Amino acid sequence: MNENKYTHYLKLFRGKRLPALVLDYDLLQDNIKSIIKRADGKKIRLASKSIRSVPILKRLLADHPEFEGMLCFSMEEATFLAEKGLDNLLVAYPSVQADAIDRVCDLTKDGKFITLMVDSSQQVKAIQDRAVLKNTVVNLCFDIDMSMHLPGLNFGVYRSPLRSLDKVLELFDKIKDFENVKVVGIMGYEAQIAGLGDKIPGNPLKAFIVRLLKKISVPRLRKLRKQVVDSLTERGVSLSIVNGGGTGSLVSTSKDSSVNEIAMGSGLFSPTQFDHYQGFKFNPAMFFALEVTRNSEGRIFTANGGGYIASGPVGKEKLPTPYLPEGMSLTANEGAGEVQTPIHIPKGDIKIGDPVFFRHSKAGEVCERFNEITLISQGQVMEQVLTYRGEGKCFF
């Protein structure tokens, strides 16, 4: 099967400009069907950092009514997308940069629905001050910490300090009299469910422990989320956004009655980060092609480029994964290099100039290395669309 895939992709990209970032639109559509089914009727907010292409974001929103709004990774990105005609933009990470807040205020006055994430009164005060000067009201979303804090272990991620209902209400009481900000949502990202694989190759004990901790964590975070929603509602807050989840928690988050939308993005492209989950497996819709430029010796070849390393703790899992032809592997001593990547290809007639294909560890990040994405469908190149980088944008 994979060898047939390689022949198929080889014909499409032999002689084309390489490296190239590729999106198999047919596999993307298969992933979308699975994602919508797993969301079980909940609205899906697209995590734009996992996509990083305005044309693809617009296409997804236009073609699938189940997708509604975007979860952005910075105010600058949100304002860029708003200027491109997109709306319903929730900024996932707080910032107090005055220029960025001012632009959000301007776009809010123009009718855009942009919501800023907060978890402290200092952040809210900075937004309030700019909104007063701009004579507008800015929407806010409270970021609730969904991690499970155990002795010696933070099962989750370090994000918000709002770890309890008391902390949430304390923040609300501090800001409730501010006239130029309005709380319209809460977000609770269960990173330990959504972003942590539980089918770990070669380590069944660790996989068992992760699955056990996930099972314990789910009812705890649901309880906290419901408490926050109920308490804020009792205080007169109308929550249009109750956001949770991610690719790895679509099913569990969809069963949470407090949630009215699920954030998701990585599952669309299915990077290798999501290969090791017990409950699902999506299709590798996005990958990149490198040109074979040397035959160093025997079955050792060298390709140009390839060192597109993912963020997070350093480990081999952050390297690009050889995809096609089947059996291709990196060399232990060199890994994936910035300008050249040695590879071992055990079989097949590989020629100088042929493309070989790799998958990235994370969705979105690889788009920072390419100006465009080549969309393919039914054996043909559909079109090329720009990434953020291709539009001259780099937000972090």
Wavefront OBJ file of the C-alpha trace (Angstrom):
o trace
v 0.000 0.000 0.000
v 2.693 2.483 1.010
v 4.793 1.558 -2.007
v 1.796 2.328 -4.217
v 1.506 5.636 -2.404
v 5.154 6.381 -3.036
v 4.800 5.697 -6.760
v 1.732 7.922 -6.804
v 3.471 10.833 -5.055
v 6.711 10.269 -6.965
v 4.938 10.886 -10.267
v 3.389 14.099 -8.952
v 6.590 15.617 -7.588
v 9.405 14.284 -9.756
v 10.903 17.294 -11.540
v 9.050 19.813 -9.371
v 10.689 22.444 -7.174
v 11.763 20.855 -3.901
v 11.556 20.966 -0.922
v 7.766 21.147 -1.063
v 5.071 21.020 1.591
v 2.185 18.784 0.550
v -1.425 18.452 1.668
v -3.307 15.410 0.392
v -6.794 16.856 0.208
v -8.494 13.464 -0.047
v -6.874 12.276 3.181
v -7.750 15.612 4.783
v -11.416 15.047 3.939
v -11.287 11.572 5.492
v -9.831 13.082 8.658
v -12.521 15.760 8.739
v -15.270 13.123 8.602
v -13.704 11.249 11.516
v -13.227 14.433 13.535
v -16.816 15.585 13.059
v -18.089 12.155 14.058
v -15.920 12.116 17.194
v -17.062 15.622 18.175
v -20.623 14.233 18.321
v -22.483 17.419 17.469
v -20.292 19.925 19.308
v -19.084 22.959 17.393
v -15.400 22.791 16.480
v -13.206 25.868 16.784
v -10.207 25.579 14.475
v -6.815 25.937 16.165
v -5.171 28.184 13.615
v -1.625 27.532 14.844
v -2.014 23.966 13.557
v -2.970 25.207 10.073
v -1.206 28.569 9.424
v -2.687 29.174 5.993
v -5.477 31.669 5.389
v -6.781 29.980 2.202
v -7.035 26.619 3.975
v -8.752 28.165 7.002
v -11.281 29.877 4.742
v -11.887 26.680 2.772
v -12.458 24.625 5.919
v -14.917 27.159 7.343
v -16.801 27.508 4.053
v -17.075 23.784 3.354
v -17.923 22.495 6.829
v -20.561 24.221 9.001
v -19.365 22.160 11.975
v -16.265 24.375 12.038
v -16.993 27.733 13.625
v -14.427 30.346 14.597
v -10.727 30.094 15.305
v -8.467 29.681 18.295
v -5.524 31.983 17.570
v -2.083 31.953 19.159
v -1.456 35.700 19.377
v -3.280 39.002 19.127
v -1.214 39.871 16.069
v -2.342 36.684 14.355
v -5.965 37.352 15.279
v -5.868 40.883 13.881
v -4.156 39.603 10.719
v -6.939 37.047 10.235
v -9.586 39.680 10.956
v -8.078 41.915 8.293
v -8.297 38.932 5.917
v -12.057 38.789 6.481
v -12.256 36.117 9.181
v -14.164 36.557 12.433
v -15.028 34.915 15.770
v -11.417 34.880 16.885
v -10.435 33.629 20.336
v -6.840 34.420 21.303
v -5.537 31.489 23.351
v -2.522 33.134 25.004
v -2.481 36.327 27.092
v -0.407 39.408 26.277
v -0.342 43.009 27.500
v 1.373 44.663 24.514
v -0.362 47.986 24.058
v -0.108 48.226 20.267
v -1.671 44.793 19.816
v -4.480 45.564 22.267
v -5.129 48.853 20.475
v -5.549 47.046 17.171
v -7.980 44.597 18.771
v -9.920 47.573 20.118
v -10.075 49.174 16.672
v -11.301 45.976 15.027
v -13.822 45.429 17.829
v -15.241 48.902 17.169
v -15.478 47.929 13.496
v -17.695 44.980 14.457
v -15.228 42.088 14.690
v -15.779 39.532 17.451
v -12.342 39.070 19.014
v -11.919 37.620 22.502
v -8.742 37.899 24.561
v -7.535 35.277 27.037
v -6.771 36.312 30.611
v -5.874 34.647 33.886
v -4.812 37.601 36.071
v -6.060 41.014 37.100
v -2.859 42.610 35.749
v -3.688 41.394 32.254
v -7.275 42.599 32.554
v -6.163 46.021 33.839
v -3.846 46.464 30.851
v -6.681 45.645 28.453
v -9.147 47.817 30.353
v -6.820 50.821 30.201
v -6.397 50.575 26.420
v -10.121 49.959 25.894
v -10.941 53.129 27.883
v -8.636 55.166 25.639
v -10.211 53.583 22.550
v -13.767 53.986 23.903
v -14.762 50.381 23.340
v -15.499 47.163 25.242
v -13.171 44.174 24.784
v -14.340 40.585 25.181
v -12.469 38.397 27.677
v -12.143 34.659 28.214
v -10.899 33.130 31.474
v -8.226 30.454 31.006
v -8.915 27.710 33.567
v -6.093 25.328 34.489
v -7.223 21.766 33.800
v -4.012 20.056 34.888
v -3.998 17.461 37.652
v -1.466 18.516 40.273
v -0.039 15.540 42.145
v 2.860 15.348 44.626
v 5.985 15.575 42.488
v 4.012 15.546 39.214
v 2.112 18.144 37.238
v -0.024 15.946 34.990
v -0.757 18.563 32.378
v 0.937 21.834 31.449
v 1.918 25.003 33.265
v -0.472 27.646 31.985
v -3.045 29.502 33.997
v -2.899 30.074 37.773
v -6.704 29.712 37.866
v -6.601 26.211 39.340
v -9.764 26.288 41.431
v -13.219 27.802 41.531
v -12.104 30.142 44.315
v -9.278 31.510 42.146
v -11.672 32.085 39.235
v -14.194 33.929 41.390
v -11.445 35.956 43.041
v -10.373 37.210 39.614
v -13.955 37.891 38.584
v -14.613 39.908 41.743
v -11.521 42.042 41.088
v -12.614 43.000 37.572
v -16.418 42.898 37.673
v -16.685 46.677 37.940
v -14.440 47.369 34.942
v -16.696 48.943 32.338
v -14.586 48.422 29.212
v -14.088 44.669 29.380
v -16.667 41.903 29.320
v -16.255 38.241 30.280
v -17.893 36.177 27.535
v -16.146 32.824 27.857
v -13.991 30.317 29.638
v -11.437 27.949 28.181
v -10.199 24.787 29.851
v -7.566 22.995 27.783
v -7.049 19.471 29.082
v -3.534 19.085 27.667
v -2.920 15.844 29.536
v -5.798 14.259 27.571
v -5.643 16.140 24.272
v -1.917 16.312 23.663
v -0.368 13.303 25.395
v -0.125 9.964 23.617
v -1.149 6.878 25.568
v 0.056 4.149 23.219
v 3.798 4.412 23.706
v 5.982 2.124 21.564
v 8.356 0.017 23.642
v 7.049 1.284 26.977
v 3.789 -0.475 27.915
v 4.154 0.393 31.612
v 4.347 4.131 30.915
v 1.399 3.829 28.504
v -0.635 2.083 31.212
v 0.184 4.803 33.759
v -0.713 7.579 31.298
v -4.059 5.937 30.501
v -4.773 5.492 34.218
v -3.988 9.131 34.988
v -6.148 10.249 32.060
v -9.047 8.177 33.373
v -8.694 9.762 36.826
v -8.256 13.250 35.383
v -11.389 13.418 33.205
v -14.057 13.515 35.963
v -11.970 15.987 37.973
v -11.687 18.492 35.157
v -15.352 18.101 34.206
v -16.332 18.895 37.790
v -14.172 22.032 37.868
v -15.425 23.237 34.501
v -19.074 22.793 35.535
v -18.470 24.592 38.824
v -16.956 27.551 37.006
v -19.739 27.718 34.415
v -22.486 27.468 37.030
v -20.916 30.021 39.375
v -20.261 32.626 36.695
v -23.753 32.123 35.292
v -25.204 32.690 38.774
v -23.293 35.994 38.855
v -24.974 37.142 35.670
v -22.216 36.259 33.192
v -23.504 35.094 29.804
v -20.926 32.636 28.481
v -21.091 32.355 24.696
v -17.782 30.440 24.743
v -17.182 27.370 26.909
v -14.183 25.889 25.161
v -12.318 22.689 25.849
v -10.422 19.852 24.307
v -8.102 19.191 21.442
v -7.402 16.492 18.878
v -6.627 13.843 21.484
v -9.684 14.530 23.641
v -12.456 14.980 21.092
v -14.547 12.127 22.459
v -14.154 12.831 26.180
v -14.652 16.588 25.750
v -17.716 16.084 23.558
v -19.358 14.230 26.464
v -18.905 17.194 28.807
v -22.302 18.893 28.950
v -20.735 22.170 30.132
v -18.762 22.581 26.899
v -20.329 24.208 23.849
v -17.295 24.030 21.557
v -14.124 21.994 21.106
v -10.826 23.431 19.896
v -8.996 21.259 17.391
v -6.478 21.580 14.572
v -3.689 19.011 14.534
v -5.953 16.085 13.679
v -6.710 17.613 10.293
v -3.122 17.137 9.094
v -2.253 14.294 11.510
v 1.442 14.784 12.313
v 3.409 11.984 13.970
v 2.646 13.411 17.430
v -0.796 11.810 17.095
v 0.317 8.377 15.919
v 0.402 6.992 19.439
v -3.117 7.242 20.821
v -5.109 4.179 21.746
v -8.517 5.478 20.748
v -7.984 6.812 17.226
v -5.709 7.115 14.225
v -6.039 9.716 11.495
v -4.479 9.765 8.030
v -1.126 11.514 7.424
v -2.573 14.256 5.217
v 0.376 16.658 5.393
v 4.000 15.820 4.653
v 6.974 17.322 2.890
v 9.099 16.273 -0.068
v 12.879 16.544 -0.292
v 15.096 16.066 -3.340
v 17.572 13.188 -3.356
v 20.823 14.826 -4.453
v 23.527 12.254 -3.657
v 24.103 8.544 -3.418
v 26.770 8.590 -0.717
v 27.350 4.831 -0.726
v 25.322 1.702 -1.284
v 21.813 2.373 -0.055
v 22.757 5.622 1.739
v 21.380 8.661 -0.052
v 21.409 12.357 0.807
v 18.497 14.766 0.435
v 18.605 18.557 0.492
v 17.068 20.224 3.578
v 14.885 18.409 6.062
v 15.954 19.625 9.506
v 12.515 20.786 10.514
v 12.555 20.008 14.228
v 9.446 20.347 16.398
v 9.182 22.327 19.628
v 8.993 20.856 23.110
v 11.309 18.637 25.170
v 14.302 17.451 23.147
v 13.938 13.904 21.886
v 14.006 11.783 18.738
v 10.236 12.062 18.472
v 10.705 15.736 17.531
v 12.637 14.794 14.391
v 10.894 14.518 11.029
v 9.847 10.927 10.415
v 10.784 9.252 7.102
v 7.501 8.363 5.421
v 7.957 7.221 1.823
v 9.425 5.112 0.309
v 8.619 2.512 2.926
v 11.522 1.448 5.100
v 13.431 4.719 4.699
v 15.255 5.796 7.877
v 17.496 8.540 9.197
v 21.080 7.815 10.164
v 21.788 7.714 13.899
v 24.796 10.044 13.790
v 23.368 12.849 11.654
v 19.593 12.819 11.985
v 17.857 15.512 9.919
v 20.077 18.408 8.869
v 19.303 21.988 7.974
v 20.801 21.778 4.485
v 21.146 18.037 3.961
v 19.716 14.852 5.437
v 21.352 11.433 4.962
v 18.836 8.599 4.633
v 18.989 4.838 4.315
v 16.605 3.443 1.706
v 16.780 -0.383 1.805
v 15.137 -1.101 -1.536
v 13.795 0.410 -4.731
v 15.203 2.212 -7.730
v 16.073 5.631 -6.309
v 17.455 8.172 -8.757
v 19.211 11.465 -8.178
v 16.505 14.137 -8.326
v 13.734 11.868 -7.016
v 11.558 13.151 -4.177
v 11.380 11.363 -0.840
v 8.730 12.176 1.756
v 8.772 12.944 5.480
v 6.187 13.705 8.135
v 6.607 16.427 10.743
v 6.111 15.833 14.451
v 3.631 18.700 14.889
v 0.992 20.316 12.734
v 1.463 23.940 11.814
v 5.098 24.364 12.799
v 6.366 22.972 9.514
v 4.465 25.760 7.726
v 7.037 28.191 9.131
v 9.582 26.596 6.750
v 7.549 26.894 3.536
v 5.979 29.757 1.585
v 3.263 27.621 0.046
v 1.416 24.349 0.426
v 0.778 22.156 -2.602
v -2.723 20.670 -2.497
v -3.224 17.370 -4.296
v -6.377 15.355 -4.972
v -7.262 12.309 -7.068
v -3.800 12.032 -8.550
v -3.527 15.678 -9.571
v -2.078 18.882 -8.194
v -5.058 21.086 -7.315
v -3.315 24.363 -6.503
v -0.715 26.021 -4.339
v -1.817 28.193 -1.426
v 0.216 30.527 0.744
v 1.227 29.859 4.323
v 1.543 32.667 6.864
v 5.232 32.741 5.961
v 4.323 33.080 2.289
v 2.314 36.174 3.208
v 5.316 37.609 5.036
v 4.004 36.879 8.525
v 5.874 35.425 11.499
v 4.118 35.915 14.827
v 6.590 34.220 17.185
l 1 2 3 4 5 6 7 8 9 10 11 12 13 14 15 16 17 18 19 20 21 22 23 24 25 26 27 28 29 30 31 32 33 34 35 36 37 38 39 40 41 42 43 44 45 46 47 48 49 50 51 52 53 54 55 56 57 58 59 60 61 62 63 64 65 66 67 68 69 70 71 72 73 74 75 76 77 78 79 80 81 82 83 84 85 86 87 88 89 90 91 92 93 94 95 96 97 98 99 100 101 102 103 104 105 106 107 108 109 110 111 112 113 114 115 116 117 118 119 120 121 122 123 124 125 126 127 128 129 130 131 132 133 134 135 136 137 138 139 140 141 142 143 144 145 146 147 148 149 150 151 152 153 154 155 156 157 158 159 160 161 162 163 164 165 166 167 168 169 170 171 172 173 174 175 176 177 178 179 180 181 182 183 184 185 186 187 188 189 190 191 192 193 194 195 196 197 198 199 200 201 202 203 204 205 206 207 208 209 210 211 212 213 214 215 216 217 218 219 220 221 222 223 224 225 226 227 228 229 230 231 232 233 234 235 236 237 238 239 240 241 242 243 244 245 246 247 248 249 250 251 252 253 254 255 256 257 258 259 260 261 262 263 264 265 266 267 268 269 270 271 272 273 274 275 276 277 278 279 280 281 282 283 284 285 286 287 288 289 290 291 292 293 294 295 296 297 298 299 300 301 302 303 304 305 306 307 308 309 310 311 312 313 314 315 316 317 318 319 320 321 322 323 324 325 326 327 328 329 330 331 332 333 334 335 336 337 338 339 340 341 342 343 344 345 346 347 348 349 350 351 352 353 354 355 356 357 358 359 360 361 362 363 364 365 366 367 368 369 370 371 372 373 374 375 376 377 378 379 380 381 382 383 384 385 386 387 388 389 390 391 392 393 394 395 396
